[in-house]
Amino acid sequence: MSDDKTNATNATSARRRVLEIDALTLQFGGLTALDEVTFHIEEGEILGLIGPNGAGKTTCFNAITGIYRPTSGDIRFHGDSISGRKRFEITRLGIARTFQNIRLFRSMTALENVLVGADAQHSTGIASALFRLPKHRREEREGRDTAMELLRFMGLAHRADELAANLSYGDQRRLEIARAMATGPKLICLDEPAAGFNPAEKAQLMDLIRRVRDQGYTVLLIEHDMRLVMGVTDRIVVLEFGRKIAEGSPSEIRENPAVVAAYLGVDEEDAS
Amino acid sequence: MSKTPSAKGLKTSVGDRVAGLPKPVKIGLWVAVALLAYALPLLEPPFISPPGTDFGGVLFTVTIYCLVALGLNIVVGYAGLLDLGYVGFYAVGAYTAAILTSFHANWPLLLAIPVAVLASTISGVLLGAPTLRVRGDYLAIVTLGFGEIIRLIAVNTEWMGDARGISNIGRPPGFALFEIPHLNWDSGTPLLDFNDTTTFITFGVLDQIPFYWMGLTVVIIVLFADILVKDSRVGRAWEATREDEDVAELMGVPTFRFKLLAFASGAFIGGLAGSLYASRQSFINPLSFLLLYSILFLAAVVIGGQGNRWGVLVGAFLVAYLPERFREFADFRVLAFGAALMLLAVFRPEGLLPPRRTVRAKQAEAEIEALEEGTDGEETSRV
């Protein structure tokens, strides 16, 4: 299945927009968490979403995945508005995510965690399961194949029967990515996947994220570590205090005085 | 405390040994266990058979508790929804069967049971649809109220027999084929006693063994259904919802739908148990459906180990059987439960037989190193 996607990406030289965020505003009472944020993600790219703490990055993720309903503005996935849709529907449409604080199904095995993800595209109900109808058998087989393939891809195949809670920290982070990939997404949103990693693990993760993209997925990445972001992303969007302050290629962002100011805490007048 | 790890190790090793047997042997073993269970009231083994009461009747009660525990385990153990009003579904099943076979109609029981089960399932959906949006403690309170409301409606509605109850509830149809003698252990050695026989199969008032056989058959069927459903997308969705509802939703699980399904499945089994109970009892009144029973049902699930079907069966057996076996101490039943629950909370917080994976998780912590080395072998063995 991944081959098809790669071919499709190569074939379309003019990249399509997977996700469009259009003047997205989110207010909680008097607090404006996101203020008219507009950006888009193109098919097959790795887009970095960066910004200082409290800039609204995770809020943006939560709006995309349906946890928050936008106050105004629109989120379009492949051209169709998804704001206001149910969370599991958005996942089924093809947006998957991981979490800043690892949130696995701890008392389920690694394989089962990934299977839950794979089940997103399945529809076996209680009757199919009870009478072991062909649909159950087929979906179960497909799910297991996909799950094992993903676990192998993540280097977790030998831990498939291990409880998620017993995996090491790094394995848990990778398992979260595998679970997200299993839902059959077009777009994967990674929320600080390198948090708590040492430099060597970060380098491995960068490589992994690139390989995920090469499989035909589009990646939206929140990350604090500037080296990781600069190294792996195609484009970067910078948020500060809920507003977009810059957008561009890693080198452009590195030169951008507003971004430097935001990160180094320099007054904007001095910087510009 | 120091004893626990060794006991745990022993239990899993037995479990692993059974799991490791070739399939025909395993099936043969289970069939033997089932046959023994069917024969138990005929064998009347000394000490196990409670003195002074009908062993068949006691065992029937055990099967009803097993059914209820299996049903409640789906709701509490798998889906993680704390239901304190489970007796409500049990009551709906019992009352529907009672009304249809005796009070307002004269249906045969076998026709009334499906309707009773349908009625309790619908009541589960009706209760669940508005209330499953609240979580945890709030859900417990709402279901607690539901159980009481059903009982109070029964007390106050003349159409449902009010406090006087309903009698002459239908029995399953019987056909006397042959007589099966019991064993008699009075002389110290087992002898066939042809004066004490059970008719295969007549559902009488005095001999309750046929009811037990019926109950046991239903338990086995429900057990199979439980195994099949648990090992599927449905079971995984329940567990994911229990583990982290928000994440489950974000991973594409329509959690509300699956919680409702768990509730309805639980209500289905509860109603089934209630209608069987009403038929055996032949008489029900609101006192049969006190809040205390909800607590007992929940105790069976918690004592046994919520989430593990074998554990809750053991829990149900203990909760139903011990008070009957030690009738002379029946007054101390609640005290004994309190003490048992406290001891459990200290020594085995996950129940007598927690889900095997929980046990395994603890063991695995020690073995993680070894596992990390045997990479490829593991992988191929499981694919």
Interface residues (C-beta under 8 A of the other chain):
Chain A: T65 G66 I67 K86 R87 F88 T91 R92 A96 R97 F99 R103 L104 F105 R106 S107 M108 T109 E112 L115 V116 G117 D119 A120 Q121 H122 T124 G125 I126 S128 A129 L130 R132 H136 E139 E140 G143 M148 R152 A157 H158 R159 A160 D161 E162 L163 A165 N166 R179 A180 T183
Chain B: A225 L228 V229 D231 S232 R233 V234 G235 R236 A237 E239 A240 E243 D244 D246 V247 A248 E249 L250 M251 G252 V253 P254 T255 L261 S265 P355 R357 T358 R360 A361 A364 E365 I368 L371 E372 G374 T375 D376 E378 E379 R382 V383
